[in-house]
Amino acid sequence: MKIIKRLLSFIFLCVIIAGGVLGYKGYEEYKKALSEESVKEMAARIEEQPNYTTIDELPQTYIDAVLSVEDKRFYDHFGVDPIAVGRAFFNDIKAGAYVEGGSTITQQLAKNQYFTQDKKIVRKVAEMFMAFKI
């Protein structure tokens, strides 16, 4: 029993350290992206596009459809949906590959405006920090 407790403690410590390293690297990537273009500058750039449409110009049916498909709990989270992230993490482990992202609409915006499409955990962490900022 003593060996099992020590093994579990060691595994827990490794997970904590790995999480800290990923968090730090993701934060560094987020800060680098933000230093290149602020959220305010990004929003202004998007609004300057000739085909820009304000949310008030969109039919409510369209907004409801997008939220239903892309981010069911849009109004219930703070830019990152812990339930969707947990579900995606579980499904990715089960499949042994990146099969699900669990991104909110805010995270998708962050990824598309600031980061690459590479499926990397550090990029996902940076995307989460950026979603909080947005």
A tleap script that builds the chain and sets N, CA, C and O, in Angstrom:
source leaprc.protein.ff14SB
mol = sequence {
  NMET LYS ILE ILE LYS ARG LEU LEU SER PHE
  ILE PHE LEU CYS VAL ILE ILE ALA GLY GLY
  VAL LEU GLY TYR LYS GLY TYR GLU GLU TYR
  LYS LYS ALA LEU SER GLU GLU SER VAL LYS
  GLU MET ALA ALA ARG ILE GLU GLU GLN PRO
  ASN TYR THR THR ILE ASP GLU LEU PRO GLN
  THR TYR ILE ASP ALA VAL LEU SER VAL GLU
  ASP LYS ARG PHE TYR ASP HIE PHE GLY VAL
  ASP PRO ILE ALA VAL GLY ARG ALA PHE PHE
  ASN ASP ILE LYS ALA GLY ALA TYR VAL GLU
  GLY GLY SER THR ILE THR GLN GLN LEU ALA
  LYS ASN GLN TYR PHE THR GLN ASP LYS LYS
  ILE VAL ARG LYS VAL ALA GLU MET PHE MET
  ALA PHE LYS CILE
}
set mol.1.N position { 0.824 -1.193 0.000 }
set mol.1.CA position { 0.000 0.000 0.000 }
set mol.1.C position { 0.871 1.261 0.000 }
set mol.1.O position { 0.545 2.257 -0.646 }
set mol.2.N position { 1.981 1.196 0.735 }
set mol.2.CA position { 2.900 2.322 0.829 }
set mol.2.C position { 3.500 2.656 -0.545 }
set mol.2.O position { 3.663 3.825 -0.894 }
set mol.3.N position { 3.821 1.617 -1.310 }
set mol.3.CA position { 4.402 1.802 -2.639 }
set mol.3.C position { 3.382 2.446 -3.577 }
set mol.3.O position { 3.731 3.324 -4.366 }
set mol.4.N position { 2.148 2.019 -3.497 }
set mol.4.CA position { 1.089 2.576 -4.349 }
set mol.4.C position { 0.881 4.057 -4.034 }
set mol.4.O position { 0.728 4.869 -4.947 }
set mol.5.N position { 0.874 4.408 -2.758 }
set mol.5.CA position { 0.711 5.815 -2.364 }
set mol.5.C position { 1.861 6.661 -2.897 }
set mol.5.O position { 1.649 7.766 -3.397 }
set mol.6.N position { 3.061 6.146 -2.789 }
set mol.6.CA position { 4.227 6.881 -3.283 }
set mol.6.C position { 4.182 7.025 -4.798 }
set mol.6.O position { 4.501 8.084 -5.339 }
set mol.7.N position { 3.788 5.965 -5.470 }
set mol.7.CA position { 3.680 6.004 -6.927 }
set mol.7.C position { 2.621 7.023 -7.357 }
set mol.7.O position { 2.856 7.811 -8.272 }
set mol.8.N position { 1.465 7.010 -6.705 }
set mol.8.CA position { 0.408 7.969 -7.019 }
set mol.8.C position { 0.848 9.400 -6.713 }
set mol.8.O position { 0.523 10.324 -7.460 }
set mol.9.N position { 1.579 9.584 -5.628 }
set mol.9.CA position { 2.093 10.910 -5.287 }
set mol.9.C position { 3.091 11.389 -6.340 }
set mol.9.O position { 3.081 12.557 -6.728 }
set mol.10.N position { 3.943 10.489 -6.795 }
set mol.10.CA position { 4.921 10.826 -7.831 }
set mol.10.C position { 4.213 11.191 -9.134 }
set mol.10.O position { 4.575 12.173 -9.782 }
set mol.11.N position { 3.217 10.416 -9.517 }
set mol.11.CA position { 2.459 10.694 -10.745 }
set mol.11.C position { 1.757 12.050 -10.623 }
set mol.11.O position { 1.775 12.847 -11.561 }
set mol.12.N position { 1.143 12.306 -9.473 }
set mol.12.CA position { 0.465 13.583 -9.238 }
set mol.12.C position { 1.452 14.743 -9.345 }
set mol.12.O position { 1.140 15.765 -9.957 }
set mol.13.N position { 2.626 14.596 -8.763 }
set mol.13.CA position { 3.657 15.624 -8.825 }
set mol.13.C position { 4.087 15.870 -10.274 }
set mol.13.O position { 4.252 17.017 -10.691 }
set mol.14.N position { 4.266 14.798 -11.032 }
set mol.14.CA position { 4.648 14.928 -12.448 }
set mol.14.C position { 3.571 15.673 -13.240 }
set mol.14.O position { 3.887 16.515 -14.081 }
set mol.15.N position { 2.310 15.364 -12.973 }
set mol.15.CA position { 1.200 16.043 -13.656 }
set mol.15.C position { 1.196 17.529 -13.304 }
set mol.15.O position { 0.993 18.370 -14.180 }
set mol.16.N position { 1.417 17.857 -12.043 }
set mol.16.CA position { 1.454 19.253 -11.604 }
set mol.16.C position { 2.606 19.995 -12.281 }
set mol.16.O position { 2.429 21.116 -12.758 }
set mol.17.N position { 3.766 19.380 -12.323 }
set mol.17.CA position { 4.934 20.010 -12.959 }
set mol.17.C position { 4.688 20.192 -14.455 }
set mol.17.O position { 4.968 21.258 -15.003 }
set mol.18.N position { 4.168 19.161 -15.118 }
set mol.18.CA position { 3.882 19.259 -16.553 }
set mol.18.C position { 2.851 20.353 -16.823 }
set mol.18.O position { 2.987 21.107 -17.787 }
set mol.19.N position { 1.832 20.443 -15.989 }
set mol.19.CA position { 0.824 21.496 -16.134 }
set mol.19.C position { 1.430 22.879 -15.968 }
set mol.19.O position { 1.084 23.810 -16.696 }
set mol.20.N position { 2.325 23.006 -15.017 }
set mol.20.CA position { 2.998 24.288 -14.803 }
set mol.20.C position { 3.865 24.687 -15.987 }
set mol.20.O position { 3.869 25.847 -16.399 }
set mol.21.N position { 4.599 23.722 -16.533 }
set mol.21.CA position { 5.454 24.002 -17.697 }
set mol.21.C position { 4.587 24.386 -18.897 }
set mol.21.O position { 4.891 25.355 -19.594 }
set mol.22.N position { 3.510 23.633 -19.141 }
set mol.22.CA position { 2.610 23.955 -20.253 }
set mol.22.C position { 1.960 25.323 -20.061 }
set mol.22.O position { 1.833 26.096 -21.011 }
set mol.23.N position { 1.554 25.614 -18.837 }
set mol.23.CA position { 0.957 26.910 -18.543 }
set mol.23.C position { 1.927 28.048 -18.797 }
set mol.23.O position { 1.558 29.068 -19.379 }
set mol.24.N position { 3.164 27.875 -18.362 }
set mol.24.CA position { 4.192 28.904 -18.551 }
set mol.24.C position { 4.483 29.125 -20.027 }
set mol.24.O position { 4.528 30.264 -20.491 }
set mol.25.N position { 4.681 28.031 -20.768 }
set mol.25.CA position { 4.982 28.142 -22.199 }
set mol.25.C position { 3.805 28.735 -22.972 }
set mol.25.O position { 3.997 29.537 -23.885 }
set mol.26.N position { 2.599 28.340 -22.606 }
set mol.26.CA position { 1.408 28.898 -23.240 }
set mol.26.C position { 1.275 30.380 -22.963 }
set mol.26.O position { 0.919 31.155 -23.851 }
set mol.27.N position { 1.564 30.781 -21.718 }
set mol.27.CA position { 1.500 32.194 -21.351 }
set mol.27.C position { 2.541 32.998 -22.132 }
set mol.27.O position { 2.261 34.112 -22.575 }
set mol.28.N position { 3.735 32.438 -22.299 }
set mol.28.CA position { 4.773 33.119 -23.088 }
set mol.28.C position { 4.314 33.315 -24.531 }
set mol.28.O position { 4.513 34.385 -25.107 }
set mol.29.N position { 3.697 32.279 -25.118 }
set mol.29.CA position { 3.208 32.374 -26.501 }
set mol.29.C position { 2.089 33.417 -26.600 }
set mol.29.O position { 2.033 34.180 -27.564 }
set mol.30.N position { 1.221 33.447 -25.624 }
set mol.30.CA position { 0.135 34.435 -25.558 }
set mol.30.C position { 0.694 35.849 -25.487 }
set mol.30.O position { 0.260 36.719 -26.242 }
set mol.31.N position { 1.656 36.094 -24.588 }
set mol.31.CA position { 2.247 37.424 -24.432 }
set mol.31.C position { 2.959 37.864 -25.712 }
set mol.31.O position { 2.900 39.036 -26.084 }
set mol.32.N position { 3.627 36.934 -26.381 }
set mol.32.CA position { 4.310 37.250 -27.643 }
set mol.32.C position { 3.293 37.680 -28.694 }
set mol.32.O position { 3.496 38.684 -29.377 }
set mol.33.N position { 2.208 36.935 -28.830 }
set mol.33.CA position { 1.170 37.271 -29.810 }
set mol.33.C position { 0.536 38.617 -29.480 }
set mol.33.O position { 0.266 39.409 -30.383 }
set mol.34.N position { 0.299 38.882 -28.220 }
set mol.34.CA position { -0.324 40.133 -27.787 }
set mol.34.C position { 0.605 41.317 -28.008 }
set mol.34.O position { 0.142 42.428 -28.267 }
set mol.35.N position { 1.914 41.090 -27.907 }
set mol.35.CA position { 2.873 42.186 -28.139 }
set mol.35.C position { 2.927 42.565 -29.614 }
set mol.35.O position { 3.286 43.693 -29.953 }
set mol.36.N position { 2.575 41.638 -30.485 }
set mol.36.CA position { 2.576 41.910 -31.919 }
set mol.36.C position { 1.321 42.657 -32.356 }
set mol.36.O position { 1.382 43.484 -33.266 }
set mol.37.N position { 0.168 42.373 -31.710 }
set mol.37.CA position { -1.076 43.070 -32.031 }
set mol.37.C position { -2.018 42.962 -30.834 }
set mol.37.O position { -2.358 41.861 -30.401 }
set mol.38.N position { -2.431 44.098 -30.308 }
set mol.38.CA position { -3.337 44.080 -29.165 }
set mol.38.C position { -4.730 43.643 -29.606 }
set mol.38.O position { -5.035 43.613 -30.798 }
set mol.39.N position { -5.559 43.310 -28.643 }
set mol.39.CA position { -6.937 42.914 -28.941 }
set mol.39.C position { -7.684 44.080 -29.576 }
set mol.39.O position { -8.488 43.889 -30.489 }
set mol.40.N position { -7.416 45.281 -29.094 }
set mol.40.CA position { -8.059 46.479 -29.656 }
set mol.40.C position { -7.670 46.665 -31.131 }
set mol.40.O position { -8.518 46.968 -31.970 }
set mol.41.N position { -6.399 46.483 -31.430 }
set mol.41.CA position { -5.929 46.603 -32.820 }
set mol.41.C position { -6.530 45.512 -33.700 }
set mol.41.O position { -6.905 45.767 -34.844 }
set mol.42.N position { -6.620 44.298 -33.164 }
set mol.42.CA position { -7.211 43.187 -33.917 }
set mol.42.C position { -8.668 43.469 -34.229 }
set mol.42.O position { -9.119 43.226 -35.348 }
set mol.43.N position { -9.413 43.980 -33.252 }
set mol.43.CA position { -10.829 44.290 -33.456 }
set mol.43.C position { -10.985 45.389 -34.508 }
set mol.43.O position { -11.859 45.306 -35.371 }
set mol.44.N position { -10.149 46.406 -34.436 }
set mol.44.CA position { -10.209 47.500 -35.416 }
set mol.44.C position { -9.907 46.987 -36.819 }
set mol.44.O position { -10.556 47.393 -37.782 }
set mol.45.N position { -8.925 46.097 -36.937 }
set mol.45.CA position { -8.576 45.532 -38.245 }
set mol.45.C position { -9.747 44.756 -38.833 }
set mol.45.O position { -10.026 44.860 -40.027 }
set mol.46.N position { -10.428 43.984 -38.006 }
set mol.46.CA position { -11.579 43.213 -38.472 }
set mol.46.C position { -12.714 44.148 -38.874 }
set mol.46.O position { -13.345 43.949 -39.912 }
set mol.47.N position { -12.974 45.160 -38.063 }
set mol.47.CA position { -14.070 46.089 -38.341 }
set mol.47.C position { -13.840 46.916 -39.601 }
set mol.47.O position { -14.797 47.412 -40.196 }
set mol.48.N position { -12.587 47.069 -40.014 }
set mol.48.CA position { -12.262 47.837 -41.224 }
set mol.48.C position { -12.502 47.051 -42.508 }
set mol.48.O position { -12.517 47.633 -43.593 }
set mol.49.N position { -12.687 45.748 -42.401 }
set mol.49.CA position { -12.887 44.938 -43.605 }
set mol.49.C position { -14.197 45.333 -44.286 }
set mol.49.O position { -15.184 45.614 -43.607 }
set mol.50.N position { -14.215 45.359 -45.626 }
set mol.50.CA position { -15.413 45.818 -46.338 }
set mol.50.C position { -16.653 44.949 -46.113 }
set mol.50.O position { -17.774 45.447 -46.218 }
set mol.51.N position { -16.479 43.688 -45.813 }
set mol.51.CA position { -17.628 42.792 -45.608 }
set mol.51.C position { -17.995 42.617 -44.129 }
set mol.51.O position { -18.733 41.698 -43.776 }
set mol.52.N position { -17.479 43.496 -43.271 }
set mol.52.CA position { -17.757 43.415 -41.832 }
set mol.52.C position { -19.245 43.663 -41.576 }
set mol.52.O position { -19.837 44.599 -42.113 }
set mol.53.N position { -19.829 42.805 -40.745 }
set mol.53.CA position { -21.238 42.918 -40.380 }
set mol.53.C position { -21.335 42.966 -38.860 }
set mol.53.O position { -20.745 42.135 -38.169 }
set mol.54.N position { -22.076 43.933 -38.343 }
set mol.54.CA position { -22.249 44.010 -36.898 }
set mol.54.C position { -23.242 42.939 -36.458 }
set mol.54.O position { -24.037 42.445 -37.257 }
set mol.55.N position { -23.182 42.593 -35.184 }
set mol.55.CA position { -24.079 41.555 -34.665 }
set mol.55.C position { -25.542 42.000 -34.751 }
set mol.55.O position { -26.441 41.170 -34.882 }
set mol.56.N position { -25.774 43.308 -34.677 }
set mol.56.CA position { -27.144 43.825 -34.769 }
set mol.56.C position { -27.755 43.604 -36.156 }
set mol.56.O position { -28.976 43.583 -36.309 }
set mol.57.N position { -26.898 43.440 -37.155 }
set mol.57.CA position { -27.378 43.233 -38.523 }
set mol.57.C position { -27.693 41.757 -38.816 }
set mol.57.O position { -28.289 41.441 -39.846 }
set mol.58.N position { -27.300 40.874 -37.924 }
set mol.58.CA position { -27.524 39.438 -38.138 }
set mol.58.C position { -28.890 39.029 -37.588 }
set mol.58.O position { -29.298 39.497 -36.525 }
set mol.59.N position { -29.595 38.158 -38.310 }
set mol.59.CA position { -30.872 37.666 -37.779 }
set mol.59.C position { -30.642 36.813 -36.526 }
set mol.59.O position { -29.662 36.071 -36.455 }
set mol.60.N position { -31.527 36.914 -35.554 }
set mol.60.CA position { -31.408 36.152 -34.315 }
set mol.60.C position { -31.371 34.653 -34.596 }
set mol.60.O position { -30.688 33.911 -33.891 }
set mol.61.N position { -32.095 34.200 -35.616 }
set mol.61.CA position { -32.101 32.781 -35.986 }
set mol.61.C position { -30.700 32.308 -36.357 }
set mol.61.O position { -30.292 31.204 -35.995 }
set mol.62.N position { -29.967 33.153 -37.083 }
set mol.62.CA position { -28.594 32.820 -37.476 }
set mol.62.C position { -27.700 32.723 -36.240 }
set mol.62.O position { -26.928 31.775 -36.102 }
set mol.63.N position { -27.806 33.709 -35.339 }
set mol.63.CA position { -27.000 33.722 -34.109 }
set mol.63.C position { -27.288 32.468 -33.286 }
set mol.63.O position { -26.370 31.807 -32.802 }
set mol.64.N position { -28.572 32.150 -33.133 }
set mol.64.CA position { -28.965 30.961 -32.369 }
set mol.64.C position { -28.419 29.683 -32.997 }
set mol.64.O position { -27.975 28.781 -32.286 }
set mol.65.N position { -28.450 29.602 -34.331 }
set mol.65.CA position { -27.951 28.408 -35.027 }
set mol.65.C position { -26.447 28.245 -34.824 }
set mol.65.O position { -25.970 27.142 -34.556 }
set mol.66.N position { -25.705 29.334 -34.951 }
set mol.66.CA position { -24.245 29.273 -34.772 }
set mol.66.C position { -23.907 28.855 -33.346 }
set mol.66.O position { -23.056 27.990 -33.136 }
set mol.67.N position { -24.565 29.460 -32.374 }
set mol.67.CA position { -24.299 29.106 -30.978 }
set mol.67.C position { -24.682 27.663 -30.695 }
set mol.67.O position { -23.991 26.978 -29.940 }
set mol.68.N position { -25.760 27.197 -31.283 }
set mol.68.CA position { -26.202 25.821 -31.070 }
set mol.68.C position { -25.180 24.810 -31.582 }
set mol.68.O position { -24.966 23.765 -30.967 }
set mol.69.N position { -24.561 25.124 -32.700 }
set mol.69.CA position { -23.595 24.202 -33.309 }
set mol.69.C position { -22.193 24.370 -32.721 }
set mol.69.O position { -21.509 23.382 -32.455 }
set mol.70.N position { -21.767 25.612 -32.520 }
set mol.70.CA position { -20.373 25.878 -32.170 }
set mol.70.C position { -20.087 26.024 -30.674 }
set mol.70.O position { -18.989 25.699 -30.223 }
set mol.71.N position { -21.065 26.511 -29.900 }
set mol.71.CA position { -20.761 26.832 -28.512 }
set mol.71.C position { -22.064 26.910 -27.708 }
set mol.71.O position { -22.545 27.997 -27.387 }
set mol.72.N position { -22.617 25.757 -27.394 }
set mol.72.CA position { -23.934 25.678 -26.729 }
set mol.72.C position { -24.006 26.469 -25.423 }
set mol.72.O position { -25.056 27.014 -25.085 }
set mol.73.N position { -22.907 26.532 -24.696 }
set mol.73.CA position { -22.894 27.206 -23.394 }
set mol.73.C position { -22.228 28.590 -23.467 }
set mol.73.O position { -21.633 29.045 -22.491 }
set mol.74.N position { -22.330 29.249 -24.618 }
set mol.74.CA position { -21.665 30.538 -24.857 }
set mol.74.C position { -21.940 31.544 -23.743 }
set mol.74.O position { -21.023 32.231 -23.293 }
set mol.75.N position { -23.167 31.637 -23.302 }
set mol.75.CA position { -23.541 32.619 -22.282 }
set mol.75.C position { -23.260 32.142 -20.862 }
set mol.75.O position { -23.477 32.887 -19.907 }
set mol.76.N position { -22.780 30.910 -20.712 }
set mol.76.CA position { -22.576 30.331 -19.386 }
set mol.76.C position { -21.106 30.198 -18.974 }
set mol.76.O position { -20.819 29.741 -17.868 }
set mol.77.N position { -20.186 30.586 -19.839 }
set mol.77.CA position { -18.764 30.467 -19.492 }
set mol.77.C position { -18.062 31.801 -19.709 }
set mol.77.O position { -18.688 32.772 -20.132 }
set mol.78.N position { -16.786 31.852 -19.426 }
set mol.78.CA position { -16.001 33.086 -19.434 }
set mol.78.C position { -14.995 33.124 -20.581 }
set mol.78.O position { -13.938 33.742 -20.455 }
set mol.79.N position { -15.315 32.463 -21.704 }
set mol.79.CA position { -14.406 32.414 -22.850 }
set mol.79.C position { -13.788 31.045 -23.050 }
set mol.79.O position { -13.377 30.700 -24.158 }
set mol.80.N position { -13.720 30.269 -21.991 }
set mol.80.CA position { -13.235 28.888 -22.031 }
set mol.80.C position { -14.290 28.038 -21.337 }
set mol.80.O position { -14.734 28.360 -20.235 }
set mol.81.N position { -14.683 26.961 -21.984 }
set mol.81.CA position { -15.710 26.076 -21.424 }
set mol.81.C position { -15.029 24.857 -20.806 }
set mol.81.O position { -14.638 23.942 -21.531 }
set mol.82.N position { -14.877 24.825 -19.471 }
set mol.82.CA position { -14.180 23.709 -18.824 }
set mol.82.C position { -14.821 22.351 -19.125 }
set mol.82.O position { -14.117 21.344 -19.217 }
set mol.83.N position { -16.133 22.314 -19.278 }
set mol.83.CA position { -16.815 21.047 -19.582 }
set mol.83.C position { -16.391 20.541 -20.961 }
set mol.83.O position { -16.080 19.361 -21.122 }
set mol.84.N position { -16.378 21.430 -21.952 }
set mol.84.CA position { -15.985 21.037 -23.315 }
set mol.84.C position { -14.508 20.650 -23.372 }
set mol.84.O position { -14.137 19.706 -24.070 }
set mol.85.N position { -13.668 21.381 -22.636 }
set mol.85.CA position { -12.236 21.061 -22.611 }
set mol.85.C position { -12.021 19.685 -21.984 }
set mol.85.O position { -11.252 18.877 -22.504 }
set mol.86.N position { -12.697 19.423 -20.872 }
set mol.86.CA position { -12.586 18.110 -20.219 }
set mol.86.C position { -13.061 16.979 -21.111 }
set mol.86.O position { -12.418 15.933 -21.197 }
set mol.87.N position { -14.196 17.194 -21.780 }
set mol.87.CA position { -14.729 16.178 -22.702 }
set mol.87.C position { -13.744 15.918 -23.845 }
set mol.87.O position { -13.491 14.766 -24.199 }
set mol.88.N position { -13.192 16.986 -24.420 }
set mol.88.CA position { -12.239 16.837 -25.520 }
set mol.88.C position { -10.980 16.113 -25.046 }
set mol.88.O position { -10.466 15.237 -25.743 }
set mol.89.N position { -10.483 16.476 -23.865 }
set mol.89.CA position { -9.294 15.837 -23.303 }
set mol.89.C position { -9.538 14.339 -23.123 }
set mol.89.O position { -8.699 13.521 -23.497 }
set mol.90.N position { -10.683 13.986 -22.552 }
set mol.90.CA position { -11.034 12.580 -22.346 }
set mol.90.C position { -11.119 11.841 -23.688 }
set mol.90.O position { -10.568 10.750 -23.829 }
set mol.91.N position { -11.805 12.431 -24.668 }
set mol.91.CA position { -11.952 11.780 -25.975 }
set mol.91.C position { -10.624 11.666 -26.716 }
set mol.91.O position { -10.394 10.687 -27.425 }
set mol.92.N position { -9.742 12.665 -26.557 }
set mol.92.CA position { -8.421 12.595 -27.186 }
set mol.92.C position { -7.578 11.480 -26.568 }
set mol.92.O position { -6.887 10.753 -27.282 }
set mol.93.N position { -7.634 11.346 -25.254 }
set mol.93.CA position { -6.889 10.270 -24.581 }
set mol.93.C position { -7.437 8.914 -25.016 }
set mol.93.O position { -6.677 7.993 -25.315 }
set mol.94.N position { -8.765 8.800 -25.049 }
set mol.94.CA position { -9.402 7.545 -25.441 }
set mol.94.C position { -9.018 7.146 -26.871 }
set mol.94.O position { -8.795 5.968 -27.152 }
set mol.95.N position { -8.942 8.132 -27.770 }
set mol.95.CA position { -8.610 7.854 -29.169 }
set mol.95.C position { -7.107 7.753 -29.399 }
set mol.95.O position { -6.673 7.197 -30.407 }
set mol.96.N position { -6.318 8.280 -28.484 }
set mol.96.CA position { -4.867 8.255 -28.658 }
set mol.96.C position { -4.391 9.263 -29.694 }
set mol.96.O position { -3.290 9.132 -30.230 }
set mol.97.N position { -5.225 10.282 -29.983 }
set mol.97.CA position { -4.894 11.316 -30.968 }
set mol.97.C position { -5.757 12.539 -30.697 }
set mol.97.O position { -6.716 12.481 -29.926 }
set mol.98.N position { -5.405 13.642 -31.339 }
set mol.98.CA position { -6.229 14.844 -31.228 }
set mol.98.C position { -7.444 14.690 -32.140 }
set mol.98.O position { -7.349 14.900 -33.350 }
set mol.99.N position { -8.576 14.326 -31.562 }
set mol.99.CA position { -9.794 14.130 -32.356 }
set mol.99.C position { -10.850 15.188 -32.049 }
set mol.99.O position { -11.804 15.351 -32.809 }
set mol.100.N position { -10.685 15.897 -30.956 }
set mol.100.CA position { -11.676 16.884 -30.542 }
set mol.100.C position { -10.961 18.039 -29.862 }
set mol.100.O position { -9.995 17.833 -29.127 }
set mol.101.N position { -11.443 19.272 -30.112 }
set mol.101.CA position { -10.761 20.435 -29.568 }
set mol.101.C position { -11.404 21.032 -28.334 }
set mol.101.O position { -10.700 21.491 -27.435 }
set mol.102.N position { -12.705 21.035 -28.272 }
set mol.102.CA position { -13.399 21.617 -27.129 }
set mol.102.C position { -13.319 23.129 -27.066 }
set mol.102.O position { -13.496 23.712 -25.997 }
set mol.103.N position { -13.049 23.784 -28.210 }
set mol.103.CA position { -12.900 25.233 -28.223 }
set mol.103.C position { -14.234 25.957 -28.240 }
set mol.103.O position { -15.204 25.501 -28.845 }
set mol.104.N position { -14.259 27.091 -27.563 }
set mol.104.CA position { -15.407 27.985 -27.626 }
set mol.104.C position { -15.255 28.881 -28.852 }
set mol.104.O position { -14.211 28.874 -29.505 }
set mol.105.N position { -16.284 29.644 -29.162 }
set mol.105.CA position { -16.183 30.593 -30.274 }
set mol.105.C position { -15.075 31.604 -29.992 }
set mol.105.O position { -14.354 32.000 -30.907 }
set mol.106.N position { -14.935 32.018 -28.755 }
set mol.106.CA position { -13.894 32.981 -28.387 }
set mol.106.C position { -12.504 32.387 -28.610 }
set mol.106.O position { -11.603 33.075 -29.090 }
set mol.107.N position { -12.329 31.116 -28.263 }
set mol.107.CA position { -11.040 30.458 -28.493 }
set mol.107.C position { -10.775 30.301 -29.993 }
set mol.107.O position { -9.635 30.432 -30.438 }
set mol.108.N position { -11.810 30.026 -30.761 }
set mol.108.CA position { -11.634 29.910 -32.214 }
set mol.108.C position { -11.194 31.245 -32.808 }
set mol.108.O position { -10.337 31.287 -33.690 }
set mol.109.N position { -11.784 32.332 -32.320 }
set mol.109.CA position { -11.368 33.664 -32.764 }
set mol.109.C position { -9.901 33.898 -32.410 }
set mol.109.O position { -9.127 34.364 -33.246 }
set mol.110.N position { -9.522 33.581 -31.187 }
set mol.110.CA position { -8.133 33.747 -30.751 }
set mol.110.C position { -7.187 32.948 -31.638 }
set mol.110.O position { -6.156 33.460 -32.073 }
set mol.111.N position { -7.538 31.694 -31.905 }
set mol.111.CA position { -6.687 30.837 -32.744 }
set mol.111.C position { -6.560 31.416 -34.149 }
set mol.111.O position { -5.458 31.496 -34.692 }
set mol.112.N position { -7.684 31.821 -34.738 }
set mol.112.CA position { -7.671 32.290 -36.119 }
set mol.112.C position { -7.002 33.644 -36.294 }
set mol.112.O position { -6.480 33.935 -37.371 }
set mol.113.N position { -7.005 34.472 -35.268 }
set mol.113.CA position { -6.424 35.808 -35.392 }
set mol.113.C position { -4.984 35.890 -34.889 }
set mol.113.O position { -4.230 36.756 -35.332 }
set mol.114.N position { -4.592 35.006 -33.973 }
set mol.114.CA position { -3.287 35.144 -33.338 }
set mol.114.C position { -2.348 33.955 -33.496 }
set mol.114.O position { -1.131 34.129 -33.428 }
set mol.115.N position { -2.869 32.770 -33.701 }
set mol.115.CA position { -2.024 31.585 -33.645 }
set mol.115.C position { -2.142 30.748 -34.918 }
set mol.115.O position { -2.953 31.043 -35.795 }
set mol.116.N position { -1.332 29.717 -35.003 }
set mol.116.CA position { -1.367 28.807 -36.142 }
set mol.116.C position { -2.459 27.762 -35.920 }
set mol.116.O position { -3.061 27.701 -34.849 }
set mol.117.N position { -2.701 26.963 -36.915 }
set mol.117.CA position { -3.692 25.898 -36.818 }
set mol.117.C position { -3.067 24.597 -36.293 }
set mol.117.O position { -3.743 23.571 -36.220 }
set mol.118.N position { -1.781 24.639 -35.929 }
set mol.118.CA position { -1.101 23.449 -35.409 }
set mol.118.C position { -1.813 22.920 -34.173 }
set mol.118.O position { -2.220 23.685 -33.300 }
set mol.119.N position { -1.955 21.618 -34.113 }
set mol.119.CA position { -2.590 20.986 -32.950 }
set mol.119.C position { -1.513 20.698 -31.909 }
set mol.119.O position { -0.955 19.602 -31.850 }
set mol.120.N position { -1.240 21.704 -31.097 }
set mol.120.CA position { -0.243 21.591 -30.039 }
set mol.120.C position { -0.873 22.040 -28.730 }
set mol.120.O position { -1.685 22.965 -28.702 }
set mol.121.N position { -0.495 21.384 -27.666 }
set mol.121.CA position { -1.060 21.711 -26.363 }
set mol.121.C position { -0.657 23.119 -25.928 }
set mol.121.O position { -1.469 23.837 -25.344 }
set mol.122.N position { 0.569 23.520 -26.201 }
set mol.122.CA position { 1.029 24.855 -25.808 }
set mol.122.C position { 0.205 25.919 -26.531 }
set mol.122.O position { -0.164 26.927 -25.929 }
set mol.123.N position { -0.086 25.708 -27.806 }
set mol.123.CA position { -0.918 26.654 -28.554 }
set mol.123.C position { -2.311 26.727 -27.959 }
set mol.123.O position { -2.903 27.804 -27.887 }
set mol.124.N position { -2.843 25.581 -27.529 }
set mol.124.CA position { -4.171 25.536 -26.919 }
set mol.124.C position { -4.185 26.326 -25.607 }
set mol.124.O position { -5.155 27.027 -25.321 }
set mol.125.N position { -3.139 26.223 -24.823 }
set mol.125.CA position { -3.041 26.975 -23.572 }
set mol.125.C position { -2.949 28.476 -23.871 }
set mol.125.O position { -3.605 29.284 -23.213 }
set mol.126.N position { -2.131 28.846 -24.866 }
set mol.126.CA position { -2.012 30.255 -25.261 }
set mol.126.C position { -3.364 30.784 -25.741 }
set mol.126.O position { -3.741 31.916 -25.439 }
set mol.127.N position { -4.077 29.963 -26.483 }
set mol.127.CA position { -5.416 30.313 -26.973 }
set mol.127.C position { -6.375 30.560 -25.807 }
set mol.127.O position { -7.209 31.463 -25.872 }
set mol.128.N position { -6.262 29.773 -24.754 }
set mol.128.CA position { -7.110 29.975 -23.573 }
set mol.128.C position { -6.815 31.315 -22.908 }
set mol.128.O position { -7.737 32.042 -22.540 }
set mol.129.N position { -5.525 31.647 -22.750 }
set mol.129.CA position { -5.170 32.941 -22.177 }
set mol.129.C position { -5.731 34.083 -23.038 }
set mol.129.O position { -6.248 35.071 -22.516 }
set mol.130.N position { -5.619 33.930 -24.370 }
set mol.130.CA position { -6.103 34.965 -25.269 }
set mol.130.C position { -7.634 35.077 -25.197 }
set mol.130.O position { -8.180 36.178 -25.280 }
set mol.131.N position { -8.314 33.955 -25.045 }
set mol.131.CA position { -9.782 33.975 -24.913 }
set mol.131.C position { -10.175 34.761 -23.663 }
set mol.131.O position { -11.151 35.511 -23.697 }
set mol.132.N position { -9.442 34.606 -22.568 }
set mol.132.CA position { -9.722 35.388 -21.360 }
set mol.132.C position { -9.552 36.877 -21.645 }
set mol.132.O position { -10.350 37.697 -21.192 }
set mol.133.N position { -8.504 37.222 -22.401 }
set mol.133.CA position { -8.209 38.626 -22.721 }
set mol.133.C position { -9.299 39.212 -23.631 }
set mol.133.O position { -9.742 40.343 -23.433 }
set mol.134.N position { -9.718 38.435 -24.617 }
set mol.134.CA position { -10.750 38.903 -25.550 }
set mol.134.C position { -12.038 39.120 -24.799 }
set mol.134.O position { -13.040 39.514 -25.395 }
savepdb mol mol.pdb
quit
